[in-house]
């Protein structure tokens, strides 16, 4: 363990650099890094890594190895212009434990800007909060990684273990960015992902599948549509069938540790609908954009097979609601188009978790808690495919993926302190 004197020097260094940390976070929020538009924000991260005198590795994530990996999520965009960045600290005598500090640069769309009380890109700080798209998810955490690392140097110490500071793309839609970093060869004895997690540690999270369900058939003229096919009406039959699958999976929550006490751990979300070509033409097609959650331990292939089976009888026609005639048949085409990811569980008892409990207590004056989340996290990449203890842990945020997203300033400060102490003790420092 590091000494009390070293702890106080590191904590003081975080405080001394915190104004600069907030300024760097605001600058990053000011750079809209929506999907396929991340490169200007990645340029900012690269400049910070260069200022830390780290070895820089920046590469486009497109590769045959990535696409062949079982954890790959089918993409709908061109990866040849999308880059990951890793800054590496390599000590002269590498005799400490190694660490990855991971964060994602991409943000979800801001939606109608007139629904925000301010511009989603202005990073206003007010009443103890920083506002803006990505302020919480997860640019505050991404910058905190850099400043937690730098605080150890500013306190006058050198680390004895290797550290990789990662800024990845594609977390919000496939998870392929972190997977590409793993395939690039980046491994360590532990991983911290500083996602906005309410000053707590994520114990487990769901897997996620994205897909398009396309309904097609032969429509009638509007004057005869009472007994004919309408693709938008038929899409509701698909939605009802998927809700049945969702209900059956939620009924099995007692079979899955860490999920049994959640009210509704498995959520199917219909995130988009589009169909038809003309107001006076009965729609011949309709597409649903669907997001499905799965339990850890259920592979994406297994979940996909159950979804396909759940829709097998839909669209085959049959008796109409009044029993007088046969309901029209239609076709359903399912196409994966994003996440194809299995969930994960962080098994308790690792050295990394025990250390985080101590550093959290030092920074917050409170015990570290853990919880299960029904959302996606890149922790699945490092746990499932890298066999690395992965601590998803970060500041309090509100309205992520919604209007007026914001992150709590004091929570960011304390999380940065906790991570800085973790880095120092995990990797080791020369206090002489």
Order of alpha helices (4+ residues) and beta strands (2+ residues): alpha-alpha-alpha-beta-alpha-beta-beta-beta-beta-alpha-beta-alpha-beta-beta-beta-alpha-beta-beta-alpha-beta-beta-beta-beta-alpha-beta-beta-beta-beta-alpha
